Amino acid sequence: MSRSLRTGIVVGVIIVVLVLGVAYYSGFMGGTSSTAEDQAAKAAAEKEVLANTAAEQAAKEANPFETTVNPLEKVADPLQKTKEVLNPF
């Protein structure tokens, strides 16, 4: 191989690598760029989520006796038979 051919191949490889690097960088930046409106909308959504979470937490702290379990759930109704007899409907 002659020296000029080798130099041409090296320069060609360097140019290809540079073009691929610039294309990758510009594609990455184009895919991640967002407008100010998008960023403001994201910030507003995050604030809303935080406000809802804080409101739920405050509601839980305001009523410490709240329970989701009914303690009388398994107890039979002593008046069920009477209700059936007395209620004709």
Backbone atoms as SQL, in Angstrom:
CREATE TABLE atoms (id INTEGER PRIMARY KEY, chain TEXT, resi INTEGER, resn TEXT, atom TEXT, x REAL, y REAL, z REAL);
INSERT INTO atoms VALUES
  (1, 'A', 1, 'MET', 'N', 0.832, -1.177, 0.000),
  (2, 'A', 1, 'MET', 'CA', 0.000, 0.000, 0.000),
  (3, 'A', 1, 'MET', 'C', 0.875, 1.238, 0.000),
  (4, 'A', 2, 'SER', 'N', 0.442, 2.180, -0.754),
  (5, 'A', 2, 'SER', 'CA', 1.216, 3.407, -0.783),
  (6, 'A', 2, 'SER', 'C', 0.822, 4.285, 0.390),
  (7, 'A', 3, 'ARG', 'N', 1.677, 5.217, 0.669),
  (8, 'A', 3, 'ARG', 'CA', 1.464, 6.086, 1.823),
  (9, 'A', 3, 'ARG', 'C', 0.240, 6.977, 1.636),
  (10, 'A', 4, 'SER', 'N', -0.014, 7.462, 0.452),
  (11, 'A', 4, 'SER', 'CA', -1.152, 8.351, 0.208),
  (12, 'A', 4, 'SER', 'C', -2.470, 7.580, 0.332),
  (13, 'A', 5, 'LEU', 'N', -2.476, 6.309, -0.095),
  (14, 'A', 5, 'LEU', 'CA', -3.687, 5.498, 0.037),
  (15, 'A', 5, 'LEU', 'C', -3.992, 5.225, 1.502),
  (16, 'A', 6, 'ARG', 'N', -2.956, 4.914, 2.274),
  (17, 'A', 6, 'ARG', 'CA', -3.110, 4.672, 3.700),
  (18, 'A', 6, 'ARG', 'C', -3.598, 5.936, 4.407),
  (19, 'A', 7, 'THR', 'N', -3.062, 7.073, 4.061),
  (20, 'A', 7, 'THR', 'CA', -3.476, 8.345, 4.645),
  (21, 'A', 7, 'THR', 'C', -4.932, 8.633, 4.295),
  (22, 'A', 8, 'GLY', 'N', -5.313, 8.351, 3.066),
  (23, 'A', 8, 'GLY', 'CA', -6.698, 8.564, 2.632),
  (24, 'A', 8, 'GLY', 'C', -7.673, 7.683, 3.406),
  (25, 'A', 9, 'ILE', 'N', -7.301, 6.427, 3.642),
  (26, 'A', 9, 'ILE', 'CA', -8.155, 5.510, 4.412),
  (27, 'A', 9, 'ILE', 'C', -8.292, 5.994, 5.853),
  (28, 'A', 10, 'VAL', 'N', -7.202, 6.416, 6.469),
  (29, 'A', 10, 'VAL', 'CA', -7.228, 6.900, 7.844),
  (30, 'A', 10, 'VAL', 'C', -8.101, 8.143, 7.951),
  (31, 'A', 11, 'VAL', 'N', -7.938, 9.074, 7.025),
  (32, 'A', 11, 'VAL', 'CA', -8.747, 10.300, 7.033),
  (33, 'A', 11, 'VAL', 'C', -10.217, 9.943, 6.827),
  (34, 'A', 12, 'GLY', 'N', -10.504, 9.005, 5.933),
  (35, 'A', 12, 'GLY', 'CA', -11.883, 8.576, 5.686),
  (36, 'A', 12, 'GLY', 'C', -12.516, 7.960, 6.919),
  (37, 'A', 13, 'VAL', 'N', -11.768, 7.124, 7.633),
  (38, 'A', 13, 'VAL', 'CA', -12.282, 6.498, 8.858),
  (39, 'A', 13, 'VAL', 'C', -12.536, 7.560, 9.924),
  (40, 'A', 14, 'ILE', 'N', -11.637, 8.515, 10.039),
  (41, 'A', 14, 'ILE', 'CA', -11.808, 9.586, 11.028),
  (42, 'A', 14, 'ILE', 'C', -13.055, 10.405, 10.695),
  (43, 'A', 15, 'ILE', 'N', -13.253, 10.719, 9.428),
  (44, 'A', 15, 'ILE', 'CA', -14.431, 11.496, 9.025),
  (45, 'A', 15, 'ILE', 'C', -15.711, 10.717, 9.312),
  (46, 'A', 16, 'VAL', 'N', -15.730, 9.416, 9.026),
  (47, 'A', 16, 'VAL', 'CA', -16.911, 8.589, 9.294),
  (48, 'A', 16, 'VAL', 'C', -17.205, 8.557, 10.793),
  (49, 'A', 17, 'VAL', 'N', -16.181, 8.394, 11.603),
  (50, 'A', 17, 'VAL', 'CA', -16.376, 8.367, 13.054),
  (51, 'A', 17, 'VAL', 'C', -16.910, 9.709, 13.550),
  (52, 'A', 18, 'LEU', 'N', -16.361, 10.804, 13.044),
  (53, 'A', 18, 'LEU', 'CA', -16.838, 12.128, 13.446),
  (54, 'A', 18, 'LEU', 'C', -18.292, 12.353, 13.029),
  (55, 'A', 19, 'VAL', 'N', -18.649, 11.952, 11.813),
  (56, 'A', 19, 'VAL', 'CA', -20.029, 12.118, 11.337),
  (57, 'A', 19, 'VAL', 'C', -20.988, 11.284, 12.182),
  (58, 'A', 20, 'LEU', 'N', -20.615, 10.056, 12.492),
  (59, 'A', 20, 'LEU', 'CA', -21.465, 9.211, 13.332),
  (60, 'A', 20, 'LEU', 'C', -21.611, 9.789, 14.744),
  (61, 'A', 21, 'GLY', 'N', -20.530, 10.339, 15.282),
  (62, 'A', 21, 'GLY', 'CA', -20.585, 10.956, 16.608),
  (63, 'A', 21, 'GLY', 'C', -21.496, 12.166, 16.632),
  (64, 'A', 22, 'VAL', 'N', -21.381, 13.017, 15.630),
  (65, 'A', 22, 'VAL', 'CA', -22.239, 14.208, 15.552),
  (66, 'A', 22, 'VAL', 'C', -23.695, 13.790, 15.360),
  (67, 'A', 23, 'ALA', 'N', -23.954, 12.803, 14.533),
  (68, 'A', 23, 'ALA', 'CA', -25.326, 12.333, 14.304),
  (69, 'A', 23, 'ALA', 'C', -25.911, 11.750, 15.584),
  (70, 'A', 24, 'TYR', 'N', -25.132, 10.977, 16.304),
  (71, 'A', 24, 'TYR', 'CA', -25.603, 10.402, 17.568),
  (72, 'A', 24, 'TYR', 'C', -25.914, 11.499, 18.574),
  (73, 'A', 25, 'TYR', 'N', -25.017, 12.460, 18.695),
  (74, 'A', 25, 'TYR', 'CA', -25.207, 13.550, 19.661),
  (75, 'A', 25, 'TYR', 'C', -26.428, 14.389, 19.296),
  (76, 'A', 26, 'SER', 'N', -26.585, 14.730, 18.041),
  (77, 'A', 26, 'SER', 'CA', -27.723, 15.559, 17.644),
  (78, 'A', 26, 'SER', 'C', -29.027, 14.785, 17.789),
  (79, 'A', 27, 'GLY', 'N', -29.030, 13.507, 17.530),
  (80, 'A', 27, 'GLY', 'CA', -30.226, 12.694, 17.733),
  (81, 'A', 27, 'GLY', 'C', -30.576, 12.581, 19.195),
  (82, 'A', 28, 'PHE', 'N', -29.580, 12.427, 20.035),
  (83, 'A', 28, 'PHE', 'CA', -29.817, 12.350, 21.479),
  (84, 'A', 28, 'PHE', 'C', -30.358, 13.664, 22.002),
  (85, 'A', 29, 'MET', 'N', -29.787, 14.769, 21.578),
  (86, 'A', 29, 'MET', 'CA', -30.242, 16.071, 22.051),
  (87, 'A', 29, 'MET', 'C', -31.636, 16.382, 21.517),
  (88, 'A', 30, 'GLY', 'N', -31.939, 15.987, 20.314),
  (89, 'A', 30, 'GLY', 'CA', -33.265, 16.222, 19.748),
  (90, 'A', 30, 'GLY', 'C', -34.320, 15.390, 20.454),
  (91, 'A', 31, 'GLY', 'N', -33.953, 14.215, 20.902),
  (92, 'A', 31, 'GLY', 'CA', -34.913, 13.351, 21.583),
  (93, 'A', 31, 'GLY', 'C', -35.168, 13.759, 23.016),
  (94, 'A', 32, 'THR', 'N', -34.222, 14.443, 23.655),
  (95, 'A', 32, 'THR', 'CA', -34.400, 14.791, 25.059),
  (96, 'A', 32, 'THR', 'C', -34.762, 16.251, 25.265),
  (97, 'A', 33, 'SER', 'N', -34.744, 17.032, 24.203),
  (98, 'A', 33, 'SER', 'CA', -35.061, 18.443, 24.392),
  (99, 'A', 33, 'SER', 'C', -36.556, 18.600, 24.603),
  (100, 'A', 34, 'SER', 'N', -36.923, 19.529, 25.459),
  (101, 'A', 34, 'SER', 'CA', -38.329, 19.812, 25.688),
  (102, 'A', 34, 'SER', 'C', -38.496, 21.314, 25.827),
  (103, 'A', 35, 'THR', 'N', -39.679, 21.740, 25.545),
  (104, 'A', 35, 'THR', 'CA', -39.941, 23.167, 25.587),
  (105, 'A', 35, 'THR', 'C', -40.217, 23.611, 27.008),
  (106, 'A', 36, 'ALA', 'N', -40.253, 24.899, 27.184),
  (107, 'A', 36, 'ALA', 'CA', -40.530, 25.450, 28.512),
  (108, 'A', 36, 'ALA', 'C', -41.938, 25.079, 28.964),
  (109, 'A', 37, 'GLU', 'N', -42.882, 24.998, 28.007),
  (110, 'A', 37, 'GLU', 'CA', -44.250, 24.628, 28.364),
  (111, 'A', 37, 'GLU', 'C', -44.307, 23.197, 28.885),
  (112, 'A', 38, 'ASP', 'N', -43.540, 22.297, 28.255),
  (113, 'A', 38, 'ASP', 'CA', -43.507, 20.913, 28.715),
  (114, 'A', 38, 'ASP', 'C', -42.930, 20.825, 30.121),
  (115, 'A', 39, 'GLN', 'N', -41.871, 21.561, 30.362),
  (116, 'A', 39, 'GLN', 'CA', -41.258, 21.544, 31.683),
  (117, 'A', 39, 'GLN', 'C', -42.186, 22.145, 32.726),
  (118, 'A', 40, 'ALA', 'N', -42.906, 23.203, 32.365),
  (119, 'A', 40, 'ALA', 'CA', -43.853, 23.811, 33.301),
  (120, 'A', 40, 'ALA', 'C', -45.002, 22.851, 33.592),
  (121, 'A', 41, 'ALA', 'N', -45.467, 22.126, 32.591),
  (122, 'A', 41, 'ALA', 'CA', -46.542, 21.159, 32.790),
  (123, 'A', 41, 'ALA', 'C', -46.076, 20.020, 33.694),
  (124, 'A', 42, 'LYS', 'N', -44.853, 19.562, 33.493),
  (125, 'A', 42, 'LYS', 'CA', -44.316, 18.493, 34.352),
  (126, 'A', 42, 'LYS', 'C', -44.190, 18.976, 35.791),
  (127, 'A', 43, 'ALA', 'N', -43.709, 20.199, 35.974),
  (128, 'A', 43, 'ALA', 'CA', -43.561, 20.752, 37.315),
  (129, 'A', 43, 'ALA', 'C', -44.922, 20.905, 37.986),
  (130, 'A', 44, 'ALA', 'N', -45.924, 21.354, 37.231),
  (131, 'A', 44, 'ALA', 'CA', -47.272, 21.509, 37.794),
  (132, 'A', 44, 'ALA', 'C', -47.849, 20.156, 38.177),
  (133, 'A', 45, 'ALA', 'N', -47.621, 19.134, 37.367),
  (134, 'A', 45, 'ALA', 'CA', -48.112, 17.795, 37.677),
  (135, 'A', 45, 'ALA', 'C', -47.442, 17.246, 38.936),
  (136, 'A', 46, 'GLU', 'N', -46.143, 17.479, 39.064),
  (137, 'A', 46, 'GLU', 'CA', -45.436, 17.020, 40.261),
  (138, 'A', 46, 'GLU', 'C', -45.937, 17.738, 41.505),
  (139, 'A', 47, 'LYS', 'N', -46.195, 19.038, 41.377),
  (140, 'A', 47, 'LYS', 'CA', -46.727, 19.792, 42.511),
  (141, 'A', 47, 'LYS', 'C', -48.104, 19.283, 42.909),
  (142, 'A', 48, 'GLU', 'N', -48.927, 18.950, 41.916),
  (143, 'A', 48, 'GLU', 'CA', -50.268, 18.447, 42.202),
  (144, 'A', 48, 'GLU', 'C', -50.201, 17.102, 42.930),
  (145, 'A', 49, 'VAL', 'N', -49.302, 16.234, 42.482),
  (146, 'A', 49, 'VAL', 'CA', -49.137, 14.939, 43.131),
  (147, 'A', 49, 'VAL', 'C', -48.673, 15.131, 44.577),
  (148, 'A', 50, 'LEU', 'N', -47.723, 16.028, 44.773),
  (149, 'A', 50, 'LEU', 'CA', -47.240, 16.284, 46.131),
  (150, 'A', 50, 'LEU', 'C', -48.341, 16.881, 47.007),
  (151, 'A', 51, 'ALA', 'N', -49.158, 17.759, 46.441),
  (152, 'A', 51, 'ALA', 'CA', -50.253, 18.354, 47.211),
  (153, 'A', 51, 'ALA', 'C', -51.283, 17.299, 47.580),
  (154, 'A', 52, 'ASN', 'N', -51.604, 16.406, 46.648),
  (155, 'A', 52, 'ASN', 'CA', -52.564, 15.338, 46.945),
  (156, 'A', 52, 'ASN', 'C', -52.020, 14.403, 48.016),
  (157, 'A', 53, 'THR', 'N', -50.750, 14.075, 47.923),
  (158, 'A', 53, 'THR', 'CA', -50.137, 13.208, 48.919),
  (159, 'A', 53, 'THR', 'C', -50.151, 13.868, 50.295),
  (160, 'A', 54, 'ALA', 'N', -49.840, 15.146, 50.339),
  (161, 'A', 54, 'ALA', 'CA', -49.849, 15.872, 51.611),
  (162, 'A', 54, 'ALA', 'C', -51.260, 15.951, 52.181),
  (163, 'A', 55, 'ALA', 'N', -52.262, 16.147, 51.319),
  (164, 'A', 55, 'ALA', 'CA', -53.647, 16.216, 51.784),
  (165, 'A', 55, 'ALA', 'C', -54.103, 14.875, 52.345),
  (166, 'A', 56, 'GLU', 'N', -53.742, 13.787, 51.674),
  (167, 'A', 56, 'GLU', 'CA', -54.098, 12.461, 52.178),
  (168, 'A', 56, 'GLU', 'C', -53.413, 12.180, 53.514),
  (169, 'A', 57, 'GLN', 'N', -52.169, 12.558, 53.625),
  (170, 'A', 57, 'GLN', 'CA', -51.432, 12.350, 54.865),
  (171, 'A', 57, 'GLN', 'C', -52.047, 13.163, 55.992),
  (172, 'A', 58, 'ALA', 'N', -52.431, 14.403, 55.712),
  (173, 'A', 58, 'ALA', 'CA', -53.061, 15.248, 56.727),
  (174, 'A', 58, 'ALA', 'C', -54.408, 14.671, 57.148),
  (175, 'A', 59, 'ALA', 'N', -55.149, 14.118, 56.209),
  (176, 'A', 59, 'ALA', 'CA', -56.439, 13.513, 56.548),
  (177, 'A', 59, 'ALA', 'C', -56.254, 12.295, 57.437),
  (178, 'A', 60, 'LYS', 'N', -55.222, 11.517, 57.172),
  (179, 'A', 60, 'LYS', 'CA', -54.947, 10.341, 58.010),
  (180, 'A', 60, 'LYS', 'C', -54.542, 10.764, 59.418),
  (181, 'A', 61, 'GLU', 'N', -53.757, 11.808, 59.519),
  (182, 'A', 61, 'GLU', 'CA', -53.305, 12.267, 60.832),
  (183, 'A', 61, 'GLU', 'C', -54.430, 12.934, 61.601),
  (184, 'A', 62, 'ALA', 'N', -55.406, 13.511, 60.902),
  (185, 'A', 62, 'ALA', 'CA', -56.504, 14.204, 61.569),
  (186, 'A', 62, 'ALA', 'C', -57.440, 13.223, 62.260),
  (187, 'A', 63, 'ASN', 'N', -57.586, 12.004, 61.756),
  (188, 'A', 63, 'ASN', 'CA', -58.477, 11.017, 62.351),
  (189, 'A', 63, 'ASN', 'C', -57.678, 9.762, 62.690),
  (190, 'A', 64, 'PRO', 'N', -57.064, 9.702, 63.865),
  (191, 'A', 64, 'PRO', 'CA', -56.234, 8.547, 64.204),
  (192, 'A', 64, 'PRO', 'C', -57.054, 7.292, 64.503),
  (193, 'A', 65, 'PHE', 'N', -58.376, 7.428, 64.702),
  (194, 'A', 65, 'PHE', 'CA', -59.203, 6.288, 65.042),
  (195, 'A', 65, 'PHE', 'C', -59.868, 5.646, 63.831),
  (196, 'A', 66, 'GLU', 'N', -59.551, 6.136, 62.643),
  (197, 'A', 66, 'GLU', 'CA', -60.139, 5.587, 61.430),
  (198, 'A', 66, 'GLU', 'C', -59.658, 4.156, 61.237),
  (199, 'A', 67, 'THR', 'N', -60.576, 3.292, 60.899),
  (200, 'A', 67, 'THR', 'CA', -60.218, 1.907, 60.665),
  (201, 'A', 67, 'THR', 'C', -60.951, 1.401, 59.437),
  (202, 'A', 68, 'THR', 'N', -60.356, 0.476, 58.756),
  (203, 'A', 68, 'THR', 'CA', -60.994, -0.088, 57.574),
  (204, 'A', 68, 'THR', 'C', -61.616, -1.441, 57.883),
  (205, 'A', 69, 'VAL', 'N', -61.394, -1.943, 59.074),
  (206, 'A', 69, 'VAL', 'CA', -61.914, -3.246, 59.464),
  (207, 'A', 69, 'VAL', 'C', -63.128, -3.045, 60.362),
  (208, 'A', 70, 'ASN', 'N', -64.217, -3.748, 60.044),
  (209, 'A', 70, 'ASN', 'CA', -65.412, -3.697, 60.871),
  (210, 'A', 70, 'ASN', 'C', -65.270, -4.744, 61.965),
  (211, 'A', 71, 'PRO', 'N', -65.217, -4.348, 63.232),
  (212, 'A', 71, 'PRO', 'CA', -65.017, -5.326, 64.298),
  (213, 'A', 71, 'PRO', 'C', -66.223, -6.246, 64.495),
  (214, 'A', 72, 'LEU', 'N', -67.399, -5.858, 64.036),
  (215, 'A', 72, 'LEU', 'CA', -68.598, -6.675, 64.205),
  (216, 'A', 72, 'LEU', 'C', -68.993, -7.404, 62.918),
  (217, 'A', 73, 'GLU', 'N', -68.075, -7.533, 62.020),
  (218, 'A', 73, 'GLU', 'CA', -68.379, -8.130, 60.723),
  (219, 'A', 73, 'GLU', 'C', -68.805, -9.590, 60.846),
  (220, 'A', 74, 'LYS', 'N', -68.197, -10.346, 61.724),
  (221, 'A', 74, 'LYS', 'CA', -68.474, -11.778, 61.845),
  (222, 'A', 74, 'LYS', 'C', -69.533, -12.096, 62.897),
  (223, 'A', 75, 'VAL', 'N', -70.071, -11.081, 63.540),
  (224, 'A', 75, 'VAL', 'CA', -71.090, -11.301, 64.572),
  (225, 'A', 75, 'VAL', 'C', -72.446, -11.422, 63.883),
  (226, 'A', 76, 'ALA', 'N', -73.213, -12.438, 64.263),
  (227, 'A', 76, 'ALA', 'CA', -74.527, -12.653, 63.665),
  (228, 'A', 76, 'ALA', 'C', -75.512, -11.602, 64.179),
  (229, 'A', 77, 'ASP', 'N', -76.475, -11.223, 63.332),
  (230, 'A', 77, 'ASP', 'CA', -77.493, -10.248, 63.708),
  (231, 'A', 77, 'ASP', 'C', -78.563, -10.973, 64.534),
  (232, 'A', 78, 'PRO', 'N', -78.715, -10.621, 65.815),
  (233, 'A', 78, 'PRO', 'CA', -79.681, -11.337, 66.654),
  (234, 'A', 78, 'PRO', 'C', -81.129, -11.051, 66.262),
  (235, 'A', 79, 'LEU', 'N', -81.400, -10.012, 65.540),
  (236, 'A', 79, 'LEU', 'CA', -82.765, -9.664, 65.186),
  (237, 'A', 79, 'LEU', 'C', -83.118, -10.023, 63.742),
  (238, 'A', 80, 'GLN', 'N', -82.255, -10.736, 63.056),
  (239, 'A', 80, 'GLN', 'CA', -82.508, -11.066, 61.658),
  (240, 'A', 80, 'GLN', 'C', -83.778, -11.892, 61.509),
  (241, 'A', 81, 'LYS', 'N', -83.978, -12.890, 62.350),
  (242, 'A', 81, 'LYS', 'CA', -85.166, -13.744, 62.257),
  (243, 'A', 81, 'LYS', 'C', -86.421, -12.918, 62.535),
  (244, 'A', 82, 'THR', 'N', -86.352, -12.019, 63.496),
  (245, 'A', 82, 'THR', 'CA', -87.495, -11.170, 63.839),
  (246, 'A', 82, 'THR', 'C', -87.821, -10.258, 62.674),
  (247, 'A', 83, 'LYS', 'N', -86.814, -9.700, 62.010),
  (248, 'A', 83, 'LYS', 'CA', -87.039, -8.828, 60.855),
  (249, 'A', 83, 'LYS', 'C', -87.764, -9.586, 59.744),
  (250, 'A', 84, 'GLU', 'N', -87.375, -10.825, 59.537),
  (251, 'A', 84, 'GLU', 'CA', -87.995, -11.632, 58.476),
  (252, 'A', 84, 'GLU', 'C', -89.454, -11.927, 58.809),
  (253, 'A', 85, 'VAL', 'N', -89.769, -12.167, 60.082),
  (254, 'A', 85, 'VAL', 'CA', -91.128, -12.509, 60.477),
  (255, 'A', 85, 'VAL', 'C', -92.021, -11.280, 60.443),
  (256, 'A', 86, 'LEU', 'N', -91.551, -10.154, 60.943),
  (257, 'A', 86, 'LEU', 'CA', -92.372, -8.959, 61.076),
  (258, 'A', 86, 'LEU', 'C', -92.497, -8.144, 59.786),
  (259, 'A', 87, 'ASN', 'N', -91.549, -8.242, 58.906),
  (260, 'A', 87, 'ASN', 'CA', -91.584, -7.446, 57.687),
  (261, 'A', 87, 'ASN', 'C', -92.212, -8.265, 56.574),
  (262, 'A', 88, 'PRO', 'N', -93.427, -7.915, 56.158),
  (263, 'A', 88, 'PRO', 'CA', -94.081, -8.726, 55.108),
  (264, 'A', 88, 'PRO', 'C', -93.511, -8.452, 53.721),
  (265, 'A', 89, 'PHE', 'N', -92.719, -7.425, 53.555),
  (266, 'A', 89, 'PHE', 'CA', -92.194, -7.098, 52.243),
  (267, 'A', 89, 'PHE', 'C', -90.820, -7.621, 52.109);
